[in-house]
Amino acid sequence: MTKISNAHQLTIEELQSHYPENDFEQGLSQKDAAAKLLADGPNRLVSHKTSKWVLFLRQFNNLIIYILILAALLTLLMGHYSDAIIIGLVVIINAVIGYYQEANASNALERIKQLLATEATVYRDGQRIDIPTDQLVVGDVVFLEAGDSIPADLRIVSAENLRIQEATLTGEADSVIKTDQPLADAAVPLAEQLNMAFASTSVTNGSGMGVVVATADQTEIGQISTAVNQTKTRVTPLMREINGVGAGVSYVVIGAAVLLFILGFVFGTYSVSVLAVAIVAMVVGSIPEGLPATTSVILAMGVSEMAKKQHTIVKTLPAVETLGAVDVIATDKTGTLTKNEMTIKEIITPEQTYQVTGNGYVPEGVIQIDGQPVELNDHLNLFLEAGFEANDTTLVKTDQGWVINGEPTDGAFLTAYYKVHPDQTIPANEELDMLPFDSDYRYMAKLVTLPTGQHRIYLKGSPDKLLPMAEQFDATFEAAPWQSTVQRLSEQGKRVIAVGYLDVADTIDKVTHEQLNNGIQLLGLAGIIDPPRDEVIQALKEMNRAGIDVKMITGDHPATAKAIGEQLGLADQIKAITGAEWEQLSAEEKEAAAVDHQVFARTTPKNKLEIVQALQARHKVTAMTGDGVNDAPALKQADIGVAMGIKGTDVAKDSADMILTDDNFATMSKAIFEGRRIYDNIKKSILFLLPTSFAEGLIVAFTILMQQPMPLQATQLLWINMVSAITIQFAFIFEPAESGIMYRKPRKTGQSLMNKHDVFQMAYVSILMALFGLIAYQWLISKGVDQATASTMMVNMIIISKIGYLFNIRTKELAFSKAFFTNPKAFLIIALMLALQLILTYVPFMQHVFYTEPLTMLEWGVAIAAGLLILVLTEIDKIIRLIYHRAARQAKEAK
């Protein structure tokens, strides 16, 4: 597709040479436009959707599921229909849960397509006509006016006070003043390309013309769309760990099954069909088929709790746990760390320097000196009145709060005025004329009639424009001290606006630049910032304490960005790098720079994406927060993308995994806390699930090796696994966080889910459960009890052993300590599980399906004793570990 490269460097003459009589208003001919449209294709973004059937079938691409499907087929072939149906239901339930998660994923590309205008005004064959935007071609001349959406990337060739809002693309809060002059530097950052207009941005003031230099995928927004489309969703750390556990367990179980089948066949104790059923029973018992469902339920409940209590919507279940593993948060500045509401924080007049309290557009705060409120004097009141009058923005209170219609800098002056006039009385002046802000003059002015009849011009604008005017008015005026003040405020990251006025004759009813060039009286300077959110500073302290680095990525000037970073406390020593500097680095240097720097200024969407990729290349689990279209590729690339719910664009929200409904970055700290809690509880759930699954497999394996009749049926093994998955493992959903959870470092990328002791404990608990069950089973058989009753007792023994093991593993503290009652819902869940066991044991229908019989008090007593013994032995292990860790910590402190 055709694209005009480095269009911002081309002169007007170079561009005009392609049109008849060097006249832009002649435009392309319809014939040339049609040929280009045929060659380049329509100015339209294309997205590709994955079929829902593909999404559903994808859920079966899992080793555990393969094994269960094979087990279901084998039991079906052998005529064990009830077993096959139950196994099949487990497979389908897991697939439905996975499909539901994936089908609700975002479609950011559709949202990006909606950002493009539907019609454009162009010049064709010397006529100005409206055409659908998808028919635009490179070379078309587009007419622009206030309210228009930019339909493609344009090189501005005519600008009459043309201002374009580019915040969603560049992060700049204020509208950008456009010019038609060429830019010398080939590598000008996107935010500084003042002679370019980009698709999806909008005209706020003035009018102009632009030549189309890129359409469809070649535009900046198109490149974002392509980046989003090409960015692959990464497997979350937890899913990688669980997949690893599942695969490892599956390989071991299949290997053991093959070996046992060979041994059983060699021994000749069983017929091939009986042996096959026994092996299927062992596989079904050992495979943790409840693992996907249990994990999904815990994640889903955690997601629900976060939505209710933490103002957080999590779109994909694994994302909530990823928060617990985050090493780095790469965040947009404007609207995320800051309010995206310009605020006057300092007023400097010839007599005094004032501080202004309050942040944002809410007119609450006071003007003070050294922390003490001051009374409104004539000069200060005149300063505030001048800022209020030299203004074409409105500030109103809505259901969503105080909002502006216009420029953020103008809104800051309105807010400051209302802070000292809380009754919102406005100056009793009559407007006569106005000079809107102009890029050539960089100030705006308004001529008013005062209540006294005096005509006065109020103006505000760039200090480098107003200070020479003040010198012109007063020969004794010293500009140097004011320039030093401007420098000081700029270094603090503040935007500096000068304010002045000029009294004119009563006969003057028009304001002109010539009048102002004759001189004005300077009233003072305003230092304006987009203030950091108050709650963000505390949240950053918590994140630093938790070992999480925060990187600020913004389109702002590096000095402003660094000053904001220092105010926020991003790090003790802040290092900043610009997008242009980043582009010069090699891939390896980018990885180092991503880790070493805290502030990334003047960045492009491509830079943001590369920063996230560089952090991930250094094995950092990376979260990305943002609210603009320019954040979309990075949001999708990140291990977890987090969008703002109120001010965030639909594109950002669709690209993200999580949405903060209160636009509060501080919510991230709470979400990370919750993510760590959920991870701990999922790990506890897995460590709880696996030993009982292994115990069931060991029971079958020991039976084959001892050449004894099978003590458990496949359906009984599935019952043990699934009933715990839908009941007792729910206890981990409500388990409170361990103490000090936000004082520990993030877990390392690639770290195994289980440490050596976890494996050791699973091994001995599995063996103990299997041995206790087999010993009790053989003892009952020796007493003349029938096989069905002995099997029923064994099923209940394993379940009650699980309850005993639950109290051990649910907390790192001793079971019978203050932690015993921290999860009252666990007792309700245990009661539910015991009720299900009674139904299994005594309800005729269940007895028929699961081959069970009623138990005597003695048989129940044996089952309960085994559960208590498991709890006692695992608690002894915990006591030994606690003593060891305390001694190791004391030895370390002694050194």
Secondary structure, DSSP 8 states (H G I E B T S, - for coil): ----TTGGG--HHHHHTTSGGG-GGG-B-HHHHHHHHHHH--S--------HHHHHHHTT-SHHHHHHHHHHHHHHHTT-HHHHHHHHHHHHHHHHHHHHHHHT---HHHHHHHHS-SEEEEEETTEEEEEEGGG--TT-EEEEETT-B--SEEEEEEEEEEEEE-HHHH--SS-EE---S--S-TT--GGG-TTEE-TT-EEEEEEEEEEEEE-GGGSHHHHHHHHHHH------HHHHHHHHHHHHHHHHHHHHHHHHHHHHHHHT-S-HHHHHHHHHHHHHHHS-THHHHHHHHHHHHHHHHHHHHSSEEESSHHHHHHGGG--EEEEEIIIIIB-S--EEEEEE-SS-EEEE---TTS----EEETTEE----HHHHHHHHHHHHS---EEEEETTEEEEES-HHHHHHHHHHHHH-TT------EEEEEE---TTT-EEEEEEE-TTS-EEEEEEE-HHHHHHHHHHH-TT--HHHHHHHHHHHHHTT-EEEEEEEEEE-TT-----HHHHHT--EEEEEEEEE--B-HHHHHHHHHHHHTT-EEEEE-SS-HHHHHHHHHHHT--SS--EEEHHHHHTS-HHHHHHHHHH-SEEES--HHHHHHHHHHHHHTT--EEEEE-SGGGHHHHHHSSEEEEESSS--HHHHHH-SEEETT--TTHHHHHHHHHHHHHHHHHHHHHHHHHHHHHHHHHHHHHHHTT---SS-HHHHHHHHHHHHHTGGGGGGG----TTGGGS----TT--SS-HHHHHHHHHHHHHHHHHHHHHHHHHHHTT--HHHHHHHHHHHHHHHHHHHHHHHT-SS-TTSGGGGS-HHHHHHHHHHHHHHHHHHH-HHHHHHHT-----HHHHHHHHHHHHHHHHHHHHHHHHHHHHHHHHHHHHHH-
